[in-house]
């Protein structure tokens, strides 16, 4: 995580650490900034549940999300096959997800409120940055 924060700092992107329970407080700043980017690190099953609970009362389309699953639990595999719409996404939500050590970023969004659509959109590494896989990639 430290390495990611350092790279973002080099790019002029300010970062701060928040607990999931503090997320709703950050909405105070939405009128004062362009559009926030949140990087969420999911390290275990409890973090999945806590983030799911937090997002149930948060407008997920109000920010851009990068979610990184780093946990090693494989049953069930929430990253590749999430049950329902666990993060309460909408059609206009912008969320990119990285599973473990894979370099693929997947877009997650929801057309049906009970299901997440997943599409591989790009590769990402700290060394090479983002490499497009999809020509009409939304996140530039």
N, C-alpha and C positions, 0 to 999 in steps of 0.2 A: 504494500500500500504506500509506503514511503516513496518508493521509486515512481509510482504513478503521480503522486502529489508533486514531486520534483519536476517531472516532465511537464505537467500542467503549468507549473510556475514558470518554467522556461518559455512557455507559450503566452505568458501574461494572463493566465487564468487563475483567479483567486480561489482558494479552497478553504474549507472549514470542516471540522468534524461535528457531526450531530448524532445523537441517539434517535432511533425511530420515534420515540415518544416526544421528541422536540420538533418533529417535522411540521406540525400544524403551526407552531410559532413562526416559522420562516415565511408563511404566507403574508405576514405583515409587510414584508419587503417587496412583494410582487409589483406594487405600483411605483416603486422607486428604482427598479432594475428592468432590463429588457426582458429576458426570460431565463430563469435559472436552469442550470444543469445540476442534476443530482447523480452522484456515483454511489451506488448501494453495493455493499459487499455482504453476500450471504455466506456465512461460514458454517452454519449448522441448521438442523431442522427447526430449532427454536427461533432462529432468526427469520426463517421463512414465515412461520406463524406470526411473529411479531410484526414483520413488514406487512403481511396480509391484513392484519388487524388495523394497523395504522393507515393503510391506503383505503380502507373502507370509508373513512371520513375525510378523504383528501381528494381534491380535483386532480386526477392524474394527468389531465391534458394541460395543466397550467405550467408544466415544466418538461424538460427533456431528461430522460432517465437512461443511465448506463448501469445495468445490473450485472454484477460479477459473482457467479456461483463458485466458491472455492472449497465447499465441503466435500467430503469423500464418501458420504452415505449414498448408496445407490438404490435403495428400495423405499419408496418409489423414486424415480428419477424426475424430480420437479423441473429441472432445467430443460431437458429435451421433451418431456411429456407432462406439462403441468395439468393438474386436475381442475377443470372448470376455469374460471377467470380469477385466479387466486390473488392477483394484484389490482383488481377492480378497474381494468383498463376500459377505455372508450375507443371509438373508431379514430378519433383525432389525437389519441395518446401517442407520444413518441418515446418508444423504449427500445434500446438495444441491449441484448443479453449475450454474455460470454459464459460458456460452460467450462469450468475447470481450467485446464491448460490449453484448451483448443484456441486457435487463433481466429476462428470464425465468429463474427458478430451476427446475431439473428435479430430481426425486427419482430417484436411482439405487439400485437394490437388486437382489438376485439370488435367484431361486427355484431355478434350475438353476445349479450351480456353474460352468458354462461360458458363461453368458450374463448380461448385465446388462439389466434392465428399466428403461425410462426413461419418466417421466411428468411433464408440465408441471404445476407445482403453485402457483406464485405469481410475482408480479413484485416486483422489488427495485431500489430506487434510494436513493442516499444522501439525496436531497432528501425523498422521500416515505416511505421505509422499505419495509416489506413490505405488499403488497396481495394478499389471498387471491384465487385463481382457482378453487380446489377447496374445496367446503364442509367436507369432513371432513379438512382439512389437518392432518397429524400434528405439524408444527413450529409451535408457537404462540409 
